[in-house]
Amino acid sequence: MSNHSVADFRMWMTDWKNEILQVDSLYSIFVTLTALELSVTR
């Protein structure tokens, strides 16, 4: 049983990492756009 849950946990962690990477790239784009906007308005 413990082996099964470890496998599930690893699979979940992989999915989670993929989600984070997708969110991270969107977030960096957002931050870049925000920084550009701030530098333009100054």
PDBQT receptor file of N, H, CA, C and O in Angstrom, charges set to zero:
ATOM      1  N   MET A   1       0.834  -1.206   0.000  1.00  0.00    +0.000 N 
ATOM      2  CA  MET A   1       0.000   0.000   0.000  1.00  0.00    +0.000 C 
ATOM      3  C   MET A   1       0.873   1.262   0.000  1.00  0.00    +0.000 C 
ATOM      4  O   MET A   1       0.585   2.220  -0.718  1.00  0.00    +0.000 OA
ATOM      5  N   SER A   2       1.920   1.257   0.792  1.00  0.00    +0.000 N 
ATOM      6  H   SER A   2       2.154   0.479   1.375  1.00  0.00    +0.000 HD
ATOM      7  CA  SER A   2       2.761   2.454   0.852  1.00  0.00    +0.000 C 
ATOM      8  C   SER A   2       3.418   2.722  -0.504  1.00  0.00    +0.000 C 
ATOM      9  O   SER A   2       3.562   3.877  -0.907  1.00  0.00    +0.000 OA
ATOM     10  N   ASN A   3       3.820   1.652  -1.210  1.00  0.00    +0.000 N 
ATOM     11  H   ASN A   3       3.704   0.715  -0.883  1.00  0.00    +0.000 HD
ATOM     12  CA  ASN A   3       4.413   1.816  -2.538  1.00  0.00    +0.000 C 
ATOM     13  C   ASN A   3       3.420   2.485  -3.488  1.00  0.00    +0.000 C 
ATOM     14  O   ASN A   3       3.786   3.356  -4.277  1.00  0.00    +0.000 OA
ATOM     15  N   HIS A   4       2.171   2.068  -3.398  1.00  0.00    +0.000 N 
ATOM     16  H   HIS A   4       1.874   1.361  -2.756  1.00  0.00    +0.000 HD
ATOM     17  CA  HIS A   4       1.136   2.634  -4.266  1.00  0.00    +0.000 C 
ATOM     18  C   HIS A   4       0.971   4.133  -3.997  1.00  0.00    +0.000 C 
ATOM     19  O   HIS A   4       0.887   4.929  -4.933  1.00  0.00    +0.000 OA
ATOM     20  N   SER A   5       0.927   4.505  -2.746  1.00  0.00    +0.000 N 
ATOM     21  H   SER A   5       0.995   3.859  -1.986  1.00  0.00    +0.000 HD
ATOM     22  CA  SER A   5       0.730   5.921  -2.426  1.00  0.00    +0.000 C 
ATOM     23  C   SER A   5       1.958   6.744  -2.823  1.00  0.00    +0.000 C 
ATOM     24  O   SER A   5       1.832   7.905  -3.211  1.00  0.00    +0.000 OA
ATOM     25  N   VAL A   6       3.140   6.140  -2.723  1.00  0.00    +0.000 N 
ATOM     26  H   VAL A   6       3.242   5.196  -2.408  1.00  0.00    +0.000 HD
ATOM     27  CA  VAL A   6       4.351   6.857  -3.140  1.00  0.00    +0.000 C 
ATOM     28  C   VAL A   6       4.296   7.138  -4.645  1.00  0.00    +0.000 C 
ATOM     29  O   VAL A   6       4.648   8.229  -5.092  1.00  0.00    +0.000 OA
ATOM     30  N   ALA A   7       3.852   6.146  -5.419  1.00  0.00    +0.000 N 
ATOM     31  H   ALA A   7       3.566   5.259  -5.056  1.00  0.00    +0.000 HD
ATOM     32  CA  ALA A   7       3.740   6.321  -6.872  1.00  0.00    +0.000 C 
ATOM     33  C   ALA A   7       2.717   7.420  -7.179  1.00  0.00    +0.000 C 
ATOM     34  O   ALA A   7       2.956   8.285  -8.022  1.00  0.00    +0.000 OA
ATOM     35  N   ASP A   8       1.580   7.374  -6.485  1.00  0.00    +0.000 N 
ATOM     36  H   ASP A   8       1.386   6.671  -5.801  1.00  0.00    +0.000 HD
ATOM     37  CA  ASP A   8       0.548   8.407  -6.687  1.00  0.00    +0.000 C 
ATOM     38  C   ASP A   8       1.112   9.780  -6.344  1.00  0.00    +0.000 C 
ATOM     39  O   ASP A   8       0.880  10.757  -7.057  1.00  0.00    +0.000 OA
ATOM     40  N   PHE A   9       1.854   9.841  -5.240  1.00  0.00    +0.000 N 
ATOM     41  H   PHE A   9       2.042   9.048  -4.661  1.00  0.00    +0.000 HD
ATOM     42  CA  PHE A   9       2.414  11.115  -4.799  1.00  0.00    +0.000 C 
ATOM     43  C   PHE A   9       3.381  11.658  -5.841  1.00  0.00    +0.000 C 
ATOM     44  O   PHE A   9       3.376  12.851  -6.142  1.00  0.00    +0.000 OA
ATOM     45  N   ARG A  10       4.229  10.757  -6.401  1.00  0.00    +0.000 N 
ATOM     46  H   ARG A  10       4.233   9.787  -6.157  1.00  0.00    +0.000 HD
ATOM     47  CA  ARG A  10       5.183  11.198  -7.425  1.00  0.00    +0.000 C 
ATOM     48  C   ARG A  10       4.448  11.711  -8.652  1.00  0.00    +0.000 C 
ATOM     49  O   ARG A  10       4.828  12.730  -9.229  1.00  0.00    +0.000 OA
ATOM     50  N   MET A  11       3.397  11.004  -9.051  1.00  0.00    +0.000 N 
ATOM     51  H   MET A  11       3.089  10.176  -8.582  1.00  0.00    +0.000 HD
ATOM     52  CA  MET A  11       2.625  11.427 -10.207  1.00  0.00    +0.000 C 
ATOM     53  C   MET A  11       2.005  12.804  -9.933  1.00  0.00    +0.000 C 
ATOM     54  O   MET A  11       2.019  13.688 -10.790  1.00  0.00    +0.000 OA
ATOM     55  N   TRP A  12       1.462  12.962  -8.720  1.00  0.00    +0.000 N 
ATOM     56  H   TRP A  12       1.450  12.243  -8.025  1.00  0.00    +0.000 HD
ATOM     57  CA  TRP A  12       0.839  14.230  -8.341  1.00  0.00    +0.000 C 
ATOM     58  C   TRP A  12       1.874  15.350  -8.348  1.00  0.00    +0.000 C 
ATOM     59  O   TRP A  12       1.600  16.456  -8.815  1.00  0.00    +0.000 OA
ATOM     60  N   MET A  13       3.063  15.056  -7.828  1.00  0.00    +0.000 N 
ATOM     61  H   MET A  13       3.285  14.158  -7.449  1.00  0.00    +0.000 HD
ATOM     62  CA  MET A  13       4.120  16.070  -7.799  1.00  0.00    +0.000 C 
ATOM     63  C   MET A  13       4.510  16.489  -9.210  1.00  0.00    +0.000 C 
ATOM     64  O   MET A  13       4.760  17.668  -9.463  1.00  0.00    +0.000 OA
ATOM     65  N   THR A  14       4.564  15.520 -10.139  1.00  0.00    +0.000 N 
ATOM     66  H   THR A  14       4.362  14.563  -9.934  1.00  0.00    +0.000 HD
ATOM     67  CA  THR A  14       4.914  15.840 -11.525  1.00  0.00    +0.000 C 
ATOM     68  C   THR A  14       3.851  16.749 -12.134  1.00  0.00    +0.000 C 
ATOM     69  O   THR A  14       4.175  17.752 -12.772  1.00  0.00    +0.000 OA
ATOM     70  N   ASP A  15       2.585  16.397 -11.936  1.00  0.00    +0.000 N 
ATOM     71  H   ASP A  15       2.322  15.583 -11.418  1.00  0.00    +0.000 HD
ATOM     72  CA  ASP A  15       1.491  17.235 -12.442  1.00  0.00    +0.000 C 
ATOM     73  C   ASP A  15       1.593  18.631 -11.854  1.00  0.00    +0.000 C 
ATOM     74  O   ASP A  15       1.452  19.632 -12.556  1.00  0.00    +0.000 OA
ATOM     75  N   TRP A  16       1.844  18.679 -10.543  1.00  0.00    +0.000 N 
ATOM     76  H   TRP A  16       1.959  17.866  -9.972  1.00  0.00    +0.000 HD
ATOM     77  CA  TRP A  16       1.922  19.948  -9.829  1.00  0.00    +0.000 C 
ATOM     78  C   TRP A  16       3.057  20.802 -10.385  1.00  0.00    +0.000 C 
ATOM     79  O   TRP A  16       2.896  22.005 -10.590  1.00  0.00    +0.000 OA
ATOM     80  N   LYS A  17       4.220  20.163 -10.632  1.00  0.00    +0.000 N 
ATOM     81  H   LYS A  17       4.351  19.185 -10.466  1.00  0.00    +0.000 HD
ATOM     82  CA  LYS A  17       5.352  20.907 -11.187  1.00  0.00    +0.000 C 
ATOM     83  C   LYS A  17       5.010  21.469 -12.559  1.00  0.00    +0.000 C 
ATOM     84  O   LYS A  17       5.343  22.614 -12.865  1.00  0.00    +0.000 OA
ATOM     85  N   ASN A  18       4.344  20.664 -13.387  1.00  0.00    +0.000 N 
ATOM     86  H   ASN A  18       4.074  19.734 -13.138  1.00  0.00    +0.000 HD
ATOM     87  CA  ASN A  18       3.959  21.131 -14.725  1.00  0.00    +0.000 C 
ATOM     88  C   ASN A  18       3.021  22.330 -14.614  1.00  0.00    +0.000 C 
ATOM     89  O   ASN A  18       3.168  23.312 -15.342  1.00  0.00    +0.000 OA
ATOM     90  N   GLU A  19       2.060  22.245 -13.701  1.00  0.00    +0.000 N 
ATOM     91  H   GLU A  19       1.941  21.448 -13.109  1.00  0.00    +0.000 HD
ATOM     92  CA  GLU A  19       1.128  23.367 -13.501  1.00  0.00    +0.000 C 
ATOM     93  C   GLU A  19       1.900  24.609 -13.078  1.00  0.00    +0.000 C 
ATOM     94  O   GLU A  19       1.668  25.700 -13.597  1.00  0.00    +0.000 OA
ATOM     95  N   ILE A  20       2.818  24.437 -12.132  1.00  0.00    +0.000 N 
ATOM     96  H   ILE A  20       3.006  23.550 -11.710  1.00  0.00    +0.000 HD
ATOM     97  CA  ILE A  20       3.592  25.569 -11.630  1.00  0.00    +0.000 C 
ATOM     98  C   ILE A  20       4.417  26.195 -12.751  1.00  0.00    +0.000 C 
ATOM     99  O   ILE A  20       4.511  27.419 -12.847  1.00  0.00    +0.000 OA
ATOM    100  N   LEU A  21       5.017  25.353 -13.602  1.00  0.00    +0.000 N 
ATOM    101  H   LEU A  21       4.941  24.359 -13.525  1.00  0.00    +0.000 HD
ATOM    102  CA  LEU A  21       5.815  25.885 -14.705  1.00  0.00    +0.000 C 
ATOM    103  C   LEU A  21       4.947  26.708 -15.648  1.00  0.00    +0.000 C 
ATOM    104  O   LEU A  21       5.361  27.774 -16.102  1.00  0.00    +0.000 OA
ATOM    105  N   GLN A  22       3.749  26.221 -15.943  1.00  0.00    +0.000 N 
ATOM    106  H   GLN A  22       3.412  25.355 -15.574  1.00  0.00    +0.000 HD
ATOM    107  CA  GLN A  22       2.846  26.972 -16.819  1.00  0.00    +0.000 C 
ATOM    108  C   GLN A  22       2.474  28.298 -16.170  1.00  0.00    +0.000 C 
ATOM    109  O   GLN A  22       2.520  29.344 -16.817  1.00  0.00    +0.000 OA
ATOM    110  N   VAL A  23       2.105  28.257 -14.892  1.00  0.00    +0.000 N 
ATOM    111  H   VAL A  23       2.068  27.407 -14.367  1.00  0.00    +0.000 HD
ATOM    112  CA  VAL A  23       1.728  29.471 -14.172  1.00  0.00    +0.000 C 
ATOM    113  C   VAL A  23       2.928  30.407 -14.084  1.00  0.00    +0.000 C 
ATOM    114  O   VAL A  23       2.787  31.623 -14.211  1.00  0.00    +0.000 OA
ATOM    115  N   ASP A  24       4.115  29.829 -13.865  1.00  0.00    +0.000 N 
ATOM    116  H   ASP A  24       4.229  28.841 -13.762  1.00  0.00    +0.000 HD
ATOM    117  CA  ASP A  24       5.323  30.630 -13.706  1.00  0.00    +0.000 C 
ATOM    118  C   ASP A  24       5.619  31.420 -14.971  1.00  0.00    +0.000 C 
ATOM    119  O   ASP A  24       5.975  32.596 -14.893  1.00  0.00    +0.000 OA
ATOM    120  N   SER A  25       5.479  30.795 -16.134  1.00  0.00    +0.000 N 
ATOM    121  H   SER A  25       5.190  29.840 -16.198  1.00  0.00    +0.000 HD
ATOM    122  CA  SER A  25       5.760  31.516 -17.378  1.00  0.00    +0.000 C 
ATOM    123  C   SER A  25       4.733  32.624 -17.598  1.00  0.00    +0.000 C 
ATOM    124  O   SER A  25       5.084  33.721 -18.033  1.00  0.00    +0.000 OA
ATOM    125  N   LEU A  26       3.463  32.338 -17.297  1.00  0.00    +0.000 N 
ATOM    126  H   LEU A  26       3.178  31.447 -16.944  1.00  0.00    +0.000 HD
ATOM    127  CA  LEU A  26       2.426  33.373 -17.413  1.00  0.00    +0.000 C 
ATOM    128  C   LEU A  26       2.726  34.510 -16.443  1.00  0.00    +0.000 C 
ATOM    129  O   LEU A  26       2.583  35.683 -16.788  1.00  0.00    +0.000 OA
ATOM    130  N   TYR A  27       3.144  34.156 -15.227  1.00  0.00    +0.000 N 
ATOM    131  H   TYR A  27       3.260  33.203 -14.947  1.00  0.00    +0.000 HD
ATOM    132  CA  TYR A  27       3.426  35.155 -14.203  1.00  0.00    +0.000 C 
ATOM    133  C   TYR A  27       4.589  36.046 -14.620  1.00  0.00    +0.000 C 
ATOM    134  O   TYR A  27       4.541  37.262 -14.435  1.00  0.00    +0.000 OA
ATOM    135  N   SER A  28       5.643  35.437 -15.187  1.00  0.00    +0.000 N 
ATOM    136  H   SER A  28       5.681  34.449 -15.338  1.00  0.00    +0.000 HD
ATOM    137  CA  SER A  28       6.788  36.256 -15.597  1.00  0.00    +0.000 C 
ATOM    138  C   SER A  28       6.411  37.190 -16.740  1.00  0.00    +0.000 C 
ATOM    139  O   SER A  28       6.897  38.319 -16.810  1.00  0.00    +0.000 OA
ATOM    140  N   ILE A  29       5.536  36.715 -17.644  1.00  0.00    +0.000 N 
ATOM    141  H   ILE A  29       5.142  35.798 -17.587  1.00  0.00    +0.000 HD
ATOM    142  CA  ILE A  29       5.049  37.593 -18.724  1.00  0.00    +0.000 C 
ATOM    143  C   ILE A  29       4.279  38.761 -18.120  1.00  0.00    +0.000 C 
ATOM    144  O   ILE A  29       4.458  39.912 -18.518  1.00  0.00    +0.000 OA
ATOM    145  N   PHE A  30       3.416  38.446 -17.149  1.00  0.00    +0.000 N 
ATOM    146  H   PHE A  30       3.271  37.511 -16.825  1.00  0.00    +0.000 HD
ATOM    147  CA  PHE A  30       2.622  39.474 -16.482  1.00  0.00    +0.000 C 
ATOM    148  C   PHE A  30       3.514  40.495 -15.785  1.00  0.00    +0.000 C 
ATOM    149  O   PHE A  30       3.290  41.701 -15.883  1.00  0.00    +0.000 OA
ATOM    150  N   VAL A  31       4.527  39.997 -15.079  1.00  0.00    +0.000 N 
ATOM    151  H   VAL A  31       4.709  39.017 -14.999  1.00  0.00    +0.000 HD
ATOM    152  CA  VAL A  31       5.445  40.885 -14.362  1.00  0.00    +0.000 C 
ATOM    153  C   VAL A  31       6.199  41.779 -15.348  1.00  0.00    +0.000 C 
ATOM    154  O   VAL A  31       6.393  42.969 -15.102  1.00  0.00    +0.000 OA
ATOM    155  N   THR A  32       6.618  41.188 -16.462  1.00  0.00    +0.000 N 
ATOM    156  H   THR A  32       6.461  40.221 -16.662  1.00  0.00    +0.000 HD
ATOM    157  CA  THR A  32       7.342  41.972 -17.476  1.00  0.00    +0.000 C 
ATOM    158  C   THR A  32       6.467  43.081 -18.040  1.00  0.00    +0.000 C 
ATOM    159  O   THR A  32       6.906  44.222 -18.178  1.00  0.00    +0.000 OA
ATOM    160  N   LEU A  33       5.223  42.734 -18.364  1.00  0.00    +0.000 N 
ATOM    161  H   LEU A  33       4.867  41.807 -18.252  1.00  0.00    +0.000 HD
ATOM    162  CA  LEU A  33       4.295  43.740 -18.900  1.00  0.00    +0.000 C 
ATOM    163  C   LEU A  33       4.039  44.837 -17.876  1.00  0.00    +0.000 C 
ATOM    164  O   LEU A  33       4.000  46.020 -18.216  1.00  0.00    +0.000 OA
ATOM    165  N   THR A  34       3.865  44.436 -16.614  1.00  0.00    +0.000 N 
ATOM    166  H   THR A  34       3.897  43.476 -16.337  1.00  0.00    +0.000 HD
ATOM    167  CA  THR A  34       3.622  45.419 -15.564  1.00  0.00    +0.000 C 
ATOM    168  C   THR A  34       4.820  46.355 -15.408  1.00  0.00    +0.000 C 
ATOM    169  O   THR A  34       4.657  47.566 -15.253  1.00  0.00    +0.000 OA
ATOM    170  N   ALA A  35       6.020  45.786 -15.449  1.00  0.00    +0.000 N 
ATOM    171  H   ALA A  35       6.153  44.803 -15.575  1.00  0.00    +0.000 HD
ATOM    172  CA  ALA A  35       7.234  46.595 -15.326  1.00  0.00    +0.000 C 
ATOM    173  C   ALA A  35       7.342  47.579 -16.496  1.00  0.00    +0.000 C 
ATOM    174  O   ALA A  35       7.703  48.742 -16.314  1.00  0.00    +0.000 OA
ATOM    175  N   LEU A  36       7.023  47.093 -17.692  1.00  0.00    +0.000 N 
ATOM    176  H   LEU A  36       6.729  46.148 -17.840  1.00  0.00    +0.000 HD
ATOM    177  CA  LEU A  36       7.055  47.980 -18.864  1.00  0.00    +0.000 C 
ATOM    178  C   LEU A  36       6.056  49.109 -18.706  1.00  0.00    +0.000 C 
ATOM    179  O   LEU A  36       6.351  50.267 -19.003  1.00  0.00    +0.000 OA
ATOM    180  N   GLU A  37       4.877  48.760 -18.238  1.00  0.00    +0.000 N 
ATOM    181  H   GLU A  37       4.637  47.820 -17.996  1.00  0.00    +0.000 HD
ATOM    182  CA  GLU A  37       3.842  49.776 -18.057  1.00  0.00    +0.000 C 
ATOM    183  C   GLU A  37       4.292  50.828 -17.045  1.00  0.00    +0.000 C 
ATOM    184  O   GLU A  37       4.105  52.025 -17.262  1.00  0.00    +0.000 OA
ATOM    185  N   LEU A  38       4.880  50.378 -15.948  1.00  0.00    +0.000 N 
ATOM    186  H   LEU A  38       5.032  49.405 -15.772  1.00  0.00    +0.000 HD
ATOM    187  CA  LEU A  38       5.345  51.306 -14.918  1.00  0.00    +0.000 C 
ATOM    188  C   LEU A  38       6.449  52.212 -15.465  1.00  0.00    +0.000 C 
ATOM    189  O   LEU A  38       6.456  53.413 -15.196  1.00  0.00    +0.000 OA
ATOM    190  N   SER A  39       7.372  51.645 -16.223  1.00  0.00    +0.000 N 
ATOM    191  H   SER A  39       7.367  50.669 -16.441  1.00  0.00    +0.000 HD
ATOM    192  CA  SER A  39       8.478  52.462 -16.749  1.00  0.00    +0.000 C 
ATOM    193  C   SER A  39       7.963  53.466 -17.781  1.00  0.00    +0.000 C 
ATOM    194  O   SER A  39       8.534  54.547 -17.931  1.00  0.00    +0.000 OA
ATOM    195  N   VAL A  40       6.890  53.117 -18.490  1.00  0.00    +0.000 N 
ATOM    196  H   VAL A  40       6.426  52.239 -18.368  1.00  0.00    +0.000 HD
ATOM    197  CA  VAL A  40       6.318  54.036 -19.480  1.00  0.00    +0.000 C 
ATOM    198  C   VAL A  40       5.590  55.187 -18.790  1.00  0.00    +0.000 C 
ATOM    199  O   VAL A  40       5.682  56.336 -19.223  1.00  0.00    +0.000 OA
ATOM    200  N   THR A  41       4.864  54.872 -17.709  1.00  0.00    +0.000 N 
ATOM    201  H   THR A  41       4.790  53.938 -17.357  1.00  0.00    +0.000 HD
ATOM    202  CA  THR A  41       4.065  55.908 -17.049  1.00  0.00    +0.000 C 
ATOM    203  C   THR A  41       4.916  56.861 -16.221  1.00  0.00    +0.000 C 
ATOM    204  O   THR A  41       4.467  57.961 -15.900  1.00  0.00    +0.000 OA
ATOM    205  N   ARG A  42       6.144  56.459 -15.866  1.00  0.00    +0.000 N 
ATOM    206  H   ARG A  42       6.509  55.565 -16.126  1.00  0.00    +0.000 HD
ATOM    207  CA  ARG A  42       6.971  57.355 -15.057  1.00  0.00    +0.000 C 
ATOM    208  C   ARG A  42       7.413  58.577 -15.826  1.00  0.00    +0.000 C 
ATOM    209  O   ARG A  42       8.116  59.428 -15.282  1.00  0.00    +0.000 OA
TER     210      ARG A  42
